[in-house]
Amino acid sequence: MVQPTALISHFLSQTELYGIKWRKLVWERESGAGGGGVEGEEGAAPLADPVISSYARCLAGDILCVWRRVPAQQTDIYDMPAPPPLSLRAAKELWIFWYGEEPDLSGLVAPELIASRE
C-alpha cells in the first residue's frame, strides 16, 4: 500500500510552483475597510459586494482565485489575532493566481478593487 505522504511528495515534485504569480486586490472604502452590500444591511445580496462579484466572474472566466475575510488588526503583539467577523460586511481580499502572462482582468474585476501594496 502506498503511503499518502509519498503520493503528495510525488505530486509536488512533478508540479512547477516557481512560475506562479499572483495579485492581491482589496476594496478600500472611505472608512478604510471593505464590506458587502448596502451600508447598514447585514442581509445584503452577496453579489453586491465587489470582492464576491469579482470572485464569481473570475471563476466563470477560468481564472484561479480565492477570497478571504481579513482578520482584525492586532493591538498587542503578544495576543492571538482575533478571527475575522462571520459577516459578508467584513473586510475582504481577492487573490488571483496565474502562470506566464497576467490574464486580462478587464470586465472580470470590479473597478472599486485596487491592488494591494503589500
VMD Tcl script that draws the C-alpha trace (Angstrom):
set ca {
  {0.00 0.00 0.00}
  {1.31 3.45 -0.93}
  {1.55 5.97 1.89}
  {-0.48 9.22 1.35}
  {2.58 11.34 2.18}
  {4.53 9.58 -0.58}
  {1.77 10.39 -3.08}
  {1.73 14.05 -2.04}
  {5.53 14.27 -2.25}
  {5.48 12.70 -5.71}
  {2.75 15.08 -6.90}
  {4.59 18.15 -5.57}
  {7.86 17.03 -7.13}
  {6.10 16.86 -10.52}
  {4.43 20.28 -10.13}
  {6.20 23.50 -11.02}
  {5.34 26.01 -8.33}
  {8.06 28.51 -9.18}
  {6.15 30.10 -12.06}
  {3.03 31.02 -10.08}
  {2.29 34.74 -9.97}
  {-0.43 36.47 -8.01}
  {-2.14 39.74 -7.27}
  {-3.99 40.72 -4.09}
  {-6.92 43.10 -4.58}
  {-8.77 44.92 -1.82}
  {-11.80 47.18 -1.59}
  {-10.96 50.25 0.41}
  {-13.97 52.36 1.25}
  {-13.80 55.76 2.92}
  {-13.86 54.03 6.31}
  {-10.75 52.06 5.35}
  {-12.40 48.63 5.35}
  {-14.19 46.76 2.63}
  {-17.66 45.45 3.11}
  {-20.56 43.98 1.26}
  {-23.94 45.24 0.29}
  {-25.61 48.47 1.25}
  {-24.42 50.22 4.40}
  {-26.38 49.02 7.41}
  {-27.89 45.98 5.68}
  {-26.47 42.79 7.13}
  {-28.55 40.63 4.79}
  {-27.50 42.43 1.59}
  {-27.03 40.33 -1.54}
  {-23.53 38.78 -1.62}
  {-23.07 39.66 -5.29}
  {-23.48 43.35 -4.39}
  {-20.02 43.10 -2.81}
  {-17.24 43.93 -5.34}
  {-14.90 41.25 -3.94}
  {-17.51 38.47 -4.10}
  {-18.85 39.52 -7.52}
  {-15.30 39.77 -8.94}
  {-14.52 36.34 -7.48}
  {-17.58 34.84 -9.19}
  {-16.71 36.45 -12.55}
  {-13.08 35.28 -12.33}
  {-14.18 31.71 -11.61}
  {-16.60 31.84 -14.55}
  {-13.68 33.07 -16.70}
  {-11.46 30.13 -15.62}
  {-9.19 32.34 -13.52}
  {-7.77 30.68 -10.40}
  {-8.70 32.87 -7.44}
  {-9.70 32.88 -3.79}
  {-11.21 35.43 -1.44}
  {-10.81 35.71 2.30}
  {-12.09 37.77 5.18}
  {-9.35 39.91 6.68}
  {-8.60 39.39 10.38}
  {-8.84 42.39 12.70}
  {-5.63 44.29 13.43}
  {-3.73 43.07 16.48}
  {-3.50 45.61 19.27}
  {-0.88 43.72 21.29}
  {1.87 41.67 19.66}
  {1.51 39.01 22.37}
  {-2.23 38.48 21.85}
  {-3.62 35.93 19.44}
  {-5.20 37.67 16.43}
  {-8.97 37.81 16.58}
  {-10.69 35.80 13.86}
  {-12.45 37.83 11.18}
  {-16.13 38.51 11.84}
  {-18.52 35.95 10.36}
  {-20.16 38.53 8.16}
  {-20.08 39.46 4.49}
  {-19.60 43.05 5.67}
  {-16.13 42.15 6.99}
  {-13.11 43.46 5.09}
  {-12.15 41.04 2.32}
  {-9.31 40.38 -0.12}
  {-9.37 38.80 -3.57}
  {-6.27 36.82 -4.57}
  {-5.78 35.99 -8.26}
  {-3.19 33.42 -9.43}
  {-1.73 32.64 -12.86}
  {1.24 31.22 -14.77}
  {3.05 33.14 -17.51}
  {1.48 36.37 -18.70}
  {-1.01 38.14 -16.46}
  {-4.58 37.43 -17.60}
  {-6.79 40.23 -18.89}
  {-8.93 41.04 -15.87}
  {-10.91 43.85 -17.51}
  {-14.57 43.04 -17.25}
  {-13.88 40.48 -14.51}
  {-12.64 42.59 -11.61}
  {-14.83 45.37 -10.23}
  {-13.33 48.85 -10.71}
  {-13.67 49.51 -6.95}
  {-10.94 46.97 -6.20}
  {-7.36 48.17 -6.03}
  {-4.11 46.23 -5.99}
  {-2.69 45.97 -2.50}
  {0.75 47.43 -1.87}
  {1.68 44.57 0.47}
}
mol new
graphics top color blue
foreach p $ca { graphics top sphere $p radius 0.5 }
foreach p [lrange $ca 0 end-1] q [lrange $ca 1 end] { graphics top cylinder $p $q radius 0.2 }
display resetview
